[in-house]
Amino acid sequence: MKAWIPVTLVFAFGLAAHAQATCSYPASPAAPPNGSTATREEMVAAKHDFDRYNGEMNSYLDCLNLEMDAAPKDLTKLTPDEKKKADQAAKVLVQKHNAAVDELQAVVGRFNEQLKIFKAKQK
């Protein structure tokens, strides 16, 4: 039983350190190929690039969620200045999260438009 205590502590400190880590915003993929002129290989390569981006963006969003979860919940024990800073930090995290979701939807939407054109051309 005592052996679990160090493992639990390491895990807890690891989560806390991760929550405090700076979240890395992923690089957007290159513009998708033109669906009306692209080859199958170009579309497959673009799909892999967009899948990578989607996964990295989801990791970024998870990181932001961890930071939001690590924020102090009981603001009554904070000074007015600390409350103001906590509120501002929370607003920034929400803005980052919302902007990332908007970009993810837009970027993936552009690829899906070209994929739809490509698939229609194949019929």
Disulfide bonds with the S-S distance in Angstrom:
Cys23-Cys63 1.98
